[in-house]
Amino acid sequence: MISAYYRKNNWKIVLLVCALLLGVFSLIYTERVVRQLRTEEEKKIQMWSRATKELGSGGALEGQNVDFLLDIIRDNTQIPVILTDEEFRILSALNIDSSELRHPGYLERELLVMRGQHEPIAIEPAEGIHQFVFYKDSRLLRQLRLYPYLQLGLIVVFLLVSYLAFSLNRRYEQEFLWVGMAKETAHQLGTPISSLLAWHEVLKAQAEESSDPFQGQITTEVGRDLDRLQTITERFSRIGSTPSLESIDLRDSVRRAVAYLDGRIGGNARIELSEGTTALPVMLNQALFEWVVENLTKNSVDAMGGEGTLRVVLGKQGRHAACDVIDTGRGIPATQHMSVFQPGITTRKRGWGLGLALARRIVEKYHKGRIFVHKSEPGKGTCMRILLPLAG
């Protein structure tokens, strides 16, 4: 059942891998486009530098096409450029954010950025005059480099939203199914229980008239089990509804559950209750909480193979009442401490894997407490702990 649970969730892994592959492909492709665009910008700056040199040297006046050189210079509307002398004093700047120019030292800081990005292009507009052209990536190129990360972020957000929506929808369906099954079970049990109660009254009347003590004992045990069936029916009917809570000493509730189970768990197992002397008042729905104790107890007895001593220990943990169910069974691997509370998870050949899921629902949703694997070691046993807020 556990392996089936993980197979059922393989779609999440596939979806994550597809998203990662899409992100990696986008990064690789965009990086390739960025390299090509950067090469084109470098060529454009080389041409701009030559045109600036020719115009500055006066060579254009000796027959070269001045308009052509000016077109080359004017064509650069994207790439930020700073022209300096040989001592790196700024002579002019192009395509620099004009709103930032009013800040002192802005051009000097831009120059440092440009020196870190590209090697400057040296030009000699006239004999003995040396100048340097510094430049950096255009805004378009910088935005293009950020695009795959933005795209990957959007993919992650989309996957997260889709997963949350799917999970909420699935949880709603599970809640609806659980409530429907529970209430239908309670309804179906109602009719035979009513009939059995009537026959029980007949048996009681016969036992009172009979001198056989064994018949009276049978009638008493049947009555106890009928009371138990009514309790179970009440539990199922309350699933999906907000149960009423009352202040109860946790020791009393656990004592009742243990007293009923001790002679009915079968095998050579027995239950040892250690309830202490300190009262543990909690807000409790007794019928539902006893169901939790029963589920934990039956799971523990099964883990011990029906043999050994099962310990139920009550105590106080800070502002909470604690109930530990300790067995000496096969234990639970650390990787499964969380998954054992998922619906459908069971290590038994016969079972639906709903016991611990229902227990968690009752403890956490209805009683605002916690239930978890406190400690467990394969081959040495498990301690399941319930924490409930103390009343008052």
Buried (B, 14 or more C-beta within 10 A) or exposed (E): BBEEBEEEEEEEEEEEEEBEEBBEEBBEEBEEBBEEBBEEBBEBBEBBBBBBBBBBBEEBEEEBEEEEBEEBBEEBEEBBBBBBEEEEEBEEBBBBEEEEEEEEEBBEEBBEEBBEEBEBBEBEBEEEEEBBBBBBBBEEBEEBBEBBEEBBEEBBEEBEEEEEEEEEEEEEEEEEEBBEEBBEBBEEBEEEBEEBBEEBEEBBEEBEEEEEEEBBEEBEEBBEEBEEBBBBBBBBBBBEEEBEBEEBBBBEBBBBBBEBBBEEBEEEBEBEBEBEEEEBBBBBBBBBBBBBBBBBBBBBBBBBEEEBEBBBBBBBEEEBBBBBBBBBBBBBEEEBBEBBBBBBBBBEEEBEBBBBBBBBBBBBEBBEBBBBBBBBEEEEBBBBBBBBBBBE
